[in-house]
Amino acid sequence: MKLTVIGGGGVRSLFLAKSLAQQAEKLGITTLVFMDNDADKLKIYGTLARHVALMLHPGLEFVLTTDAVEAVTDADYVITTIRVGGDHLRVRDERLALAHNVLGQETTGAAGVSFAMRSIPALAEYCELVKRYAKPTVKVFNFTNPAGVVSQALHDMGYTFTYGICDAPSGMLRQFAELYNADPAKVYGECYGLNHLSFFSSITVDGREVVPELIENDETYRSTDMHFFEKDLVRSRKSILNEYLYYFYYREKAVENIQRAGITRGEQIEEINRCMTAELAQVDIDADFDRALAIYEKWYGKRENAYMANETGMKREKPWSFDVFSPDAGGYAGVALRYIELVQSGEKGRMILCAPNDGAIPTLEDDDVVEITCDITADACVPHRFALSDIPAGNLELIRRVKYYERLAARGIVNRSKADIVECLTMHPLVNSYSIATDLADKYIELNKDFIDGWK
């Protein structure tokens, strides 16, 4: 089996390589290809990834390439994780929104539409290559943000072999497994909503429902990502919340905290990545992997401890290290591998994916891409259905409003319609202003003119 990663020069490539290599023999993966169009980053982070993979599975064929056709030819599965325009344009996306005192977070906030203007055309080109050169049964797992808008656009364009993946829901379930000292394989969740805007209506540990007690348990708000929320809010939602819902329920606090900090998440990452890349460029990674890994751990630890710190005012102070040989927690590669495992088993299994709604969430359109628990078999991906009475009205209303934004953002980018971009931002609950939406649409279109044109 050949599995290809497009965006293999990213700073998180080590995580991907570890996940894939640990499961390679079990799943029959014989060839890993990490492709990136940035040769310098691929030389650094791709080499780190290759070294990790071969430490775990010396017999694995591991290829680094800048040639997209070579990468996807005869591929069975493809993971896409790209950042078109690099970290610097992420900073510009965020700052343009913050100038209006509007959240600039790149997936949940207004900046997502700008990032999508760069992501969608590039991913469409890769999908065309996949259609032409990969195996006829190929599946593409997209982790490129904003995953909700991107997944919607790719399905609207007819790339039905693509699925959006995110490790936030599965990561939260692992946190609850740890809270209960339970086997993660025995923890299941019924999830509904959108990428970075989803709710767990049910979580079972060894078959026992635990949502009511999780909501009331103070430890939930100390040791899991629920620490972003107040118990009264969670009670009112009657669900366990995706951590990114913080931006919707504490909008003004998030913006105020970022403005007070004087630095955005994008600016933090840009500086960390710049310093880390410069230092790693001075090391012969294959000859001195331990030194390279120490440099990586130092800088990536800073990145981890700064996660959502400016937005929430809650900074982590936790030592961070990368253990090549420890059991892998999965991450977004784990989501893709879970799909492969289920398909190969010939049995039906459950997992959370971004997939077409097909009647699963009432009042949404069938072709709306949602984040939801699905039954996976070798032949199908079937989302679990929720009755209208199963979803609290406030939760559904927020989902509907943001789905309207995603639907129009995707359509606007595919069709180069400025009117759709203005409308989607006007109706986005974190913008909610025609005048701001019009200005942001103009600025984002101008910012991305080298990546997408033909607006009308």
Secondary structure, 3 states (H helix, E strand, C coil): CEEEEECCCCCCHHHHHHHHHHHHHHHCCCEEEEECCCHHHHHHHHHHHHHHHHHHCCCCEEEEECCHHHHHCCCCEEEECCCCCHHHHHHHHHHHHHCCCCCCCCCCCCHHHHHHHHHHHHHHHHHHHHHHHCCCCCEEEECCCCHHHHHHHHHHCCCCCEEECCCHHHHHHHHHHHHCCCCHHHEEEEEEEECCEEEEEEEEECCEECHHHHHHCCCHHHHCHHHHCCHHHHHHHCCEECHHHHHHHCHHHHHHHHHHHCCCHHHHHHHHHHHHHHHHCCCCCCCCHHHHHHHHHHHHHHHHHCCCHHHHCCCCCCCCCCCCCCCCCCHHHHHHHHHHHHHHHCCCEEEEEEEECCCCCCCCCCCCEEEEEEEECCCCEEECCCCHHHCCHHHHHHHHHHHHHHHHHHHHHHHCCHHHHHHHHHHCCCCCCHHHHHHHHHHHHHHCCCCCCCCC
